[in-house]
């Protein structure tokens, strides 16, 4: 699966995306990310480098401006609530999923975000089911055709973040390990360049092994088929997005139809990178919080909100008379509509459901088969968020101590038939010291009594076994 064009070639972002996996590198990313030093950032050495709260170098275009800070008291309350949820995760997921969703919409506390993403995505369970698998893959060499492409992409991923600013630094090393491991885990898929920013975001929040399994869940459960060779799944979702736009913003839909702009031209990077290369970082994290909880509908909603507020009125279209102007507007989105509070509220309120997406998916799949034939990539069905993943893959339960299924009420211990016959023969013959009642009194009947009726009452025993089961359902 050779790449048809390098990252620096003209038109690399939009031209001939169908059937290939194009580079998603930003224009000029090679020059920007080749710094390694800080000469072009603040003009000083590493000792003078300052980073914002997210780890981006202050003064770079990736750094955040003034942010709406959550009051410390509110943040501590949220942390306490999330700790309670994470320590009793199975119960919350089974009985209070709506509450989890509401808390994800409010934003996961930064200190617990990485852990929460692992629980929401099911990657924690996946890791527990595959102990040592990542280490095993990490020790393998890997396919040279993928290793070369991965190495070339490492320095393009968030080059102004403190984790990835240095060539060969720990961030780039872990990114290489995660991406290489995935090519070995799914050799039929290999590597797609859009996976690199996804993996990089995960590594900002968790160690390499956890990031790997989280990437696996995104590729297999949330966005199946997105990173396959022919990009069929992303093309289908482009048509789904366009159809949903007709209901959400008829004005934007009509304009894009008139300009004959295919959805693949503007939504590929949005969807494949889960907006990690599009939105301000505070907005990226809030979108990912909701995405891990609710699934791909969040990605659709964000895309629809951006299109609606960019092209959804006649005033906005005055400066977008042609195809080129429209594409430029979609590449340079207004900071206002990407601002965290505004965007999140719009996404929450947009009435696009999983059912609508799946219904539209069937319609577009039928059209695809009529024009292209059967899909070449047979992806597993998409799971819409944490609840669906949890129900599809229940957490493994550790083996409990065997508990009697029938509890016998206290009473005299049953005497085996063989012993009854011996006792009858002893009644007929004189007792001997060896077979006397004193020796028998400390023998099998006493131990049988202890086995069948331990000192713990049956009621207490069953209650104890229940609490042990509950503890197994709880992630500590």
N, C-alpha and C positions, 0 to 999 in steps of 0.2 A: 504494500500500500504506500507507494511513494507519493510524496508531496509534489503537486504539479507546479508550485511556484514558491519562491522564498519570500520572507516577510517584507523585504524592501521593494518588491516589484510594484509597479503602478497598478492601481485597481485591485490590489490584493484583498481588499476588504469586501468587495461586492461582486467582482467579476467571476462568473462561472463557478458559483459555490456549489451548485447541484452536482452530486456525485463525487465530490472531493472533500477533504478536510483541510480547509485553508488556514493559514496563519492568522491569528487574531491579534497579532502584535500591534501596538499603537504606532501611529506614524512617528518616525524618529526615535522609536524606543531603543534601537540599538545604540544611538549616540547618547541618549540620556542615561541608559542603564550601564553603559560601559565605564561610568565614572569610577565606581569602586572607591574612589577618594571623595572628598567633600569640596573639591576645588570650585565647583559651580554652585554649591549650596552654602550660603552664608559666607563664602570666601575664606573659610578657615579649615583647620585640621580637625580630627576626630574629637580632640578635647574640647573644641568650641561647639560641637554639634549639639543642637537641642532638638528634642522630639516632642510631639504633642501627646495627648492622652492615649492615642491609638498606636503610637510607635512610629509615626511618619515624621520625617525630618522637617522641622519648622523652616518655612521659606520655600519649600517645594510645592508644586502645584497639587500634590496629593494631600497636603496638610489641611486640616479643617480650620475654618474661620471661627468666629464666636459661636459657641454652642449653648443650647438651652440645658443648663445643668439641673439634674434632679436633686432636690434638697437632701442633705445627708441623712436626716431622720427618716425620710421616705425610703431612701435607698436601703438603709439598715432594716426597715420593716419588710421590704421586698425580699431582701436576702434571707431573713428569718423564715418567711413564707415559702420561699423556694427550697431552702434546706429541709423543711418539713416535707415538702412534696417529694424531693429527691430521695429522702430516706424512707419514704413509704410509697414508692413510685407505682407499684402494681395496683395498690388500692386506689390511688388517685386516678390512674389511667382507666381503671375499670368503672369507677363510680362517679368521678368528678372531672371528666374530660373537658367539659365546657369551662370549668374554672381554670384548667391549664391553658386553654385557648385564650381566655381573657387576659391571663397573666403574660402570655407570650405577646399579645397585642400591645400590652403596656411596656414591654421590653424586659428582657432577661437581665438581671444584674450582671455587670461586667465580670465580677469575680467568679460567677457560677456559669457563665455562658457556655464555655467549652464542655463542661460536665453535662449541662442541660441538653446541648445539641446531641451528645452521645446517647442520652436516654430517649430523647424524642425520636431520633432516627433509627433506634434499635441497634446501633453499632456496638453498644456495650454488650448486648446479648450475643451479637455476632462474634465479637472478640472472645467471649467466654466459651463459645461453641468451637472456637478455632485457636485454642491456646498454642502458642509457639509457631503458628503458621506464618506470621509476618517475619519472624526471625529466620525461618527456613527459606522464605523467598528472598530475604535480604542477603543471605549468604550466596545465592546463585548469581551467576554472571549476567544473565539477561541476553536478549537478542540484540546484536550490534546495530541492526537497522533502526531500532527504537532508541537505543542508548545515545546514538549520535544526535538524533533530533531532540531528545530530552535535554541533553547537555547544552545545545544551542539555545534552548528556550529558557533556561534557568534564570539568566540575568535580566530577562524581560519582565519577570513577575514582580510587580511592586518594587521597583529599584530604589525608591526613596523611603522604603520601610526599613527600620533598623535591623530586622531579621535578614533582609535580602540585599542590603546595600553592598556588602563585601563579596567579591567573587571568591567562591570556594569557602565562604563562611558557613556556620552551622545551619543557617536557614536554607541556603542553597543545597547543602549536603542532604538535609532531611527531605527536601523537596524531590531531589533526585531519587532517594531511596523509596519514597512513597510511589512516585510515578513508575519507576522501574518495577516495583513489586506488583503494581496493577497489570503491567504488560505480561508478567509471568502468571498472574492469577487468572487473567482473561486473555490468553494469547490470541484468541479469535478476534478480539477487538483491538488489541494492541494499545497504541497511544494516540490520543487526539489532543491537539494543542490547547483546546478550550478547557481541558482537565487541569492544566497547570495553575491557572488562577484560582480554580476551585480548591485544589489541594493546598495552595499557598494560604488562602484564607483560613482553612482548617488548622494549618500548622501555627498560625498566629494564636490559636486558642487551645491547642492540645499537643501532646507528644506525637512522634511519627507513627507509632503503631496504632494509636487511637484515630489519628487522622486518616490512615490507610483504610480502616474499616468504615469510617464515616464516608469516605470517598466511594467505597464499594456500595454502600447503601444508596447514596445519591445516584450513582450510575445504574443500579439495578432496580431500585424501588421508586425513587422520585422521578427520575428522568430516563427511563429505559430506552435504549436505542439512540439517544442523543449523540453519542460519541462513536457510533458505528461508522463504517467506511463511507456509505452512500448518503448519510445524513437524511435518511428517509423520514425518521421520526420528527426531526426539526422542521422539515418541509411541511409535513402534515399539520404540525402545531401552528405553523405560520398561516395556513389556510383556516384553521380553527380560530385563531386570533382575529383574522380579517373578517370572518363571518360574525363573530361576537361584536366586533366594532360597529357593524351595521346597526345593532340594537343599542349600543352604548352611545355612539356618536355618529349619526347618519351623515353629518356634514363632513367629518374627517373621512368616513368611508367613501363618500361620493368623490371627494377630491383625489384620494389615492387611486381610486378606480379610473378616474378621468386621466390622471397622469401615467397610468399603467405601471405603477411602482409595485413590484412583487414584494410580498411581506418578507421574503428571505433576505432582501437587501437591507432592511433596517432592524429586524428582530433577531437575527442569528446570534450576534454577540450578546444581546440582552438576555436571551433565554439560555444559551449554552454556558454562559459565565454567571448566570443568576444575578445579573446587574452589578457584579463586583467591579466591573471596569467602566461603569456608567454613572452611578450615583455617588454623591458625597458619602464618606465612610460611615458617618452616623446613620444615614439612611440605609446603607447596605446592611449594617448589622441588624437594624429593626426589621428589614425585609426578610433577612435570613432567619430571625427568630420566628416569624410567622410562617415562613416557608417550611421549616422543619416540623412545625406543629400541624399545619393545614395542607401542605403539599403544593402541587404545581398550580393550583388555582390562584395562589398568591402571585406567582410569576405572571400569569395571564392578567390578573387585575392591575399589577404595576404597569405592564405594557399598555393596557387600555387607558389607564389614567394619563400616562405620558402622551399618548396619541390624542386623546380627547382635549387635553389642555394645551397642546401644541398646534393642532389643526382643526379644532372643533368649533370654530366660529368664523364668520365672514371677515371680521377684522383681522384675525390671525392669518387668514389666507391671502391678505392683500400683498404681503411680501413673499408669497410662495406661489408665484404664477406658473413656474415651470418645474420640470422634474428635478433639475439640478438644485434650484432654490429650496425645494421641499426636502431633498435629501440633506442639504446643508443645515436646514433648520432641525431636522431629526438628529443630526450629529452634534449639534450645539444646543442642547436643551436649556431652557430657562432655569436658572438656579432656584427661582421661586417654586416651581412645581416639583423640584427634587428635594426641597427642604423637608427635613425629617417629620416634623409635626403635621404639616400640610399633607404630605404624601401618604403617611400612615393612616390618617383619618379618611382620606379619599379611598384608599385601598380597602379599609374596613367596611366602608359604607357602600361600595360598589356591589350591586346584586348579581354576581356571577358565581354560580355554584358548580360543584363537582358533577352533578347530574347534567347540567347544560353542556359542560365540557365533554362529557362522555357521549352525550347524544350527538353533538356536533362531530365528535371523533368518528362515530359510525358513518355519518353522512359523508365526511371527507374521505374516509377509507374506501367507501363504495366508489366515489368519483375517481380516486387514485387507481383502483383496480380496473376501472373502465378505460383509463388513459395510459397507465403504465404497467398494468398486470399486477401479479402478486408482489408483496413486499419481499425483498431479498433478505432483509434482516428480521429474523423472527425474535422479537423482544418479548420478555415477560410482560404481563399486564401491569399498568401503572397503578401504584397504590397512593391514595390521596391522603398523605399525612400520617402522623404518629399513631392515631387510633387504628387505622387500617393496617399499618405495619405490625402493631402490637397484636391485633387479632389474627393476622396471618402467620405470625411467628411468635407464639407464646414463649415467655422466658423458660429456660430449662429449670427443672426442679431437681434439687439434689436428693439422693436416696435417703429416706427417713429410716429410723430404727423400726424394725418390725413391731407392729402393735396387733394384739389379738383382735380378729374381726368379731368374735363372739366372746363376750365377757361372762363368765360363769359366776353366779351369786355365791357368796361364801357358804361353805357347808363341809360335811365330812368328805375327805378325799376318796375317790373310787379305788377299790382294791382289785388288782388284776386277778384273773381266774386262777392262774398258777399259784399265786400266793394264798388264795382261799383254800385250795386243796392241801397245801402244806400246813396251813393253820388247823384244818380238820384232822390231819394225821397227827399233828402235835397234841391236839386235845385227847386223842385216843392213847398216845404213848407218853411216858414220863418226860418232863422237860429236861434237857441237857444244858450244861453251862454255855456250850457254843451256840445252841439254838434257843436260848432262854429269852424271856420277854425283855430283859434289859438290853441285850444286843439288838433285838428287833426294834426296840423303841428308838434307836438312833440310826436306823437304816433308811430304806427307800421310801416308806410312807411319809416320813417327816420331810425328806427332800422334795417329794412330789407335791406335798402341801405347800412348800415354799415356792415351787415353780408356778403352780396354778394360782396361788393366792399370795402375792407379795404383800409387804407391809403397807403399800400405797393402796388406797381404796380405788375401786373401779372408776368411780366418778372422777376422782382426781387424776387418774391415769389418762382418761380420754381427754380431759381438759388440757392436760400437759401436752399431749400429742398434737392437739389442735393449735396450741400456741407455737409449737415448733414448726408446724406447717406455715403458719402466718409469718414466722420469722424468715422462712426460706423464700417467701414471696417479696421480701423487702430487701432492696439494695442498700447496703450499708455504705 
